[in-house]
């Protein structure tokens, strides 16, 4: 019986809360993001850069897929809103994805951890990811 209790105790995993995950994302983004303009808040992810007047917003629950494009960045797919802050002659538009551009020098392990954290946050907020095992 003692053996079973010890074995069960060794397999206990502490899951990060939404607040812990957001803090981690906002601290670690400087290590991987080229434009460092993304904002991770309780309700959404906003990808923007300091050189553009356009931002892309996605509610966490609207994320369907998060993938790594080698040498490019992290692509987040789902229901995205493209917003213009100045100098545009259009209103908000729909888009299918947003990109978080990564430094070429970003370690692949760090990018993978960042993707894992993005997915974790989305799942905590109710996202339903695409099932890649259908076909």
N, C-alpha and C positions, 0 to 999 in steps of 0.2 A: 504494500500500500504506500509506504514511504517513497519507494522508487517511482511509482506512478505520479505522486504529488511533485516530486523533484523534476521529473520529465516534463510534466505539464507546465511547471513554473519556468523552465528553461525555454519553452516555446512561446511564451507570452511576448507579444510585440506591442510597443507603445506607438499608437498611431498619432500623427500630428493633427492638431486642430486646424480649422480654417485660419485662425489668427496667426498661428505659428507658421503655417505654409505661406501666407501672404508676407509675413516678415522676412522669411527666408528668400522668397522670390525677389522682393524689393532690395534686399541687401546684395544678393548674388548677381543681379542683373548687370552690375557694373563690370563683372568679370567676363561676361560673354557677349553683351549687346554692343554692337558697333555704334549705334546712334544714341543709346542710353535714354531713349525717350518714352519707353513703355511705363505704364502705371498699372499696378496690380492692386485693385481695391476689392472690397467685400462683394460688390455686385458685378464687376466686369473687369475685363482686360482691355486696356487701351494701348495700341501700338502707334507711336508717332515718332517723329524725329525733330531735331532742333532746326533743321534747314527747310522744312516744309510747313505749309499751313493746313495740311491734311492729316487727319488721325483716323484710325480704324478701331471701332469699338465692338466688342462681342460680350454678351452676358455669359457668365460661366456656364449656365445650364443650356445654352445654345451651341456649345462646342460639340462637334461630332467626331473630330479626328485631330490628332497632333502628330506631325511627322517631322523628321529631320531631313533636310535637303543638304547633302554634303557640300561643303564649300560655299554655302549660301546662307542657310539659317534654319529657323524653325517655322514651319507653316502650320497655322491653326485654321482648321476648316469648320464652317458652320454658318449660322446666320449673322453676318457682319454688317455693320452700318458704317459707311464712309462719311466722315464729317469734314467740312471745310470751315476754317476759322477766320480767314481773311483773304480778300482778293479773288474769290471764286464767284462765278455767276450761276451757281447751281445750289440746290438744297441737298439735304442728306440723301445718299444713294445706298442701295443694297449692294453687297459684294458677297462672294462665296468664301473668301479666305483673307487672312492677314499674315504678314510675315514679320518675324523678329529676326533682324539681320545680326549675324554673329561675327565676332572677330575671327580672322583666319587662324590666329594663335590660340583660340579657345580650345582647351583640351576636350577631346570627344567625350570623355567620361563626365565632364562637367555639363556639357550640353545634354547628355542623356539624363543626368540627375535633374536638370532644369525641366526637361520634358516630363519626367516622372512627377515632379512637383506640380506642373501645370495640369496634368491629367488628374492628380489627386485632388487639387482644388476644384476642378470642374466636377468630379464625381461627388465631392462633398456638397456641391450646390445643385446636384440633381441632373447632371449631363448624362445622356445616353449615347455612348460611343457606337460607331458603326461596327458591325460584326464582320471581321475579315475572313472568317471561316465559313462563309456561306457557299462559296463556289470554289 
